Amino acid sequence: MGISRNRAASSSSSASPCAQLRSAYHDCFNRWYSEKFSKGRCEEDECVAEWDKYKACLVQHLEDKHLRQILLESEASLYSVKADAGSSGDANVTSH
């Protein structure tokens, strides 16, 4: 169980600069899930190093393509919409 990909397709996707790091993280996650988590042995520090390397690669790739700022702005606007919706509901409650 877990995340599975066709190994041939995964290894041939060298166009993605983070493909090898993604594969290392997925392999670690699948091993942790099948050998530990599914058997009730949960250790929180599993695969952290692999995740950190993969995440850093993704962030760098997004910055290189000038996409990270777009994602951050989109995320910020999503939170501001939620905050506005929450604060308008609170204002109505206190004005009654």
C-alpha positions in Angstrom: 0.0 0.0 0.0 1.1 3.6 0.0 2.3 5.7 -2.9 3.3 3.6 -5.9 4.5 4.7 -9.2 5.7 2.9 -12.3 9.5 2.7 -11.8 10.2 3.1 -15.5 8.1 6.2 -15.8 9.5 7.6 -12.5 13.1 7.1 -13.5 12.5 8.5 -17.0 11.0 11.7 -15.7 14.4 13.3 -15.4 12.8 16.5 -16.7 11.7 17.1 -13.1 14.7 18.5 -11.2 13.3 17.0 -8.0 12.4 13.5 -9.3 15.1 11.6 -7.5 14.4 13.3 -4.2 10.7 12.7 -4.7 11.4 9.0 -5.3 13.7 8.8 -2.3 11.0 10.4 -0.1 8.2 8.1 -1.5 10.4 5.0 -1.0 11.1 6.0 2.6 7.4 6.8 3.3 6.2 3.6 1.8 8.7 1.6 3.8 7.8 3.5 7.0 4.0 3.0 6.3 4.2 -0.7 5.5 6.9 -1.7 8.1 6.0 0.5 11.0 2.9 2.6 10.9 0.6 -0.2 9.7 1.9 -2.4 12.5 1.3 0.3 15.2 4.9 1.4 15.6 4.8 5.1 14.8 8.0 7.1 15.0 7.6 10.8 14.1 11.2 11.3 12.9 10.9 8.9 10.0 11.7 10.3 6.5 12.1 13.9 7.8 15.5 14.3 6.1 14.1 13.0 2.8 11.1 15.3 3.1 13.3 18.3 3.9 15.5 17.7 0.9 12.5 17.2 -1.4 10.7 20.3 -0.1 13.9 22.4 -0.5 14.2 21.3 -4.0 10.6 22.1 -4.8 10.9 25.6 -3.2 14.0 26.3 -5.2 12.4 25.1 -8.4 9.3 27.3 -7.8 11.6 30.3 -7.1 13.6 29.6 -10.3 10.3 29.6 -12.3 9.0 32.7 -10.3 6.0 30.6 -9.2 6.6 30.6 -5.4 5.5 34.2 -5.0 2.3 33.5 -6.9 1.6 30.6 -4.6 2.3 32.6 -1.5 0.1 35.5 -2.7 -2.7 33.0 -3.5 -2.4 31.4 -0.1 -2.4 34.8 1.6 -5.6 35.9 -0.2 -7.3 32.6 0.7 -6.6 33.1 4.4 -7.7 36.7 4.2 -11.0 35.7 2.7 -11.5 33.1 5.5 -10.5 35.7 8.1 -12.9 38.2 6.7 -15.7 35.7 6.7 -15.0 34.7 10.3 -14.7 38.3 11.5 -18.0 39.4 9.8 -19.8 36.5 11.6 -18.3 37.6 14.9 -19.3 41.2 14.4 -22.9 40.1 13.8 -22.9 38.2 17.0 -21.6 41.0 19.2 -23.9 43.6 17.7 -27.1 41.8 18.8 
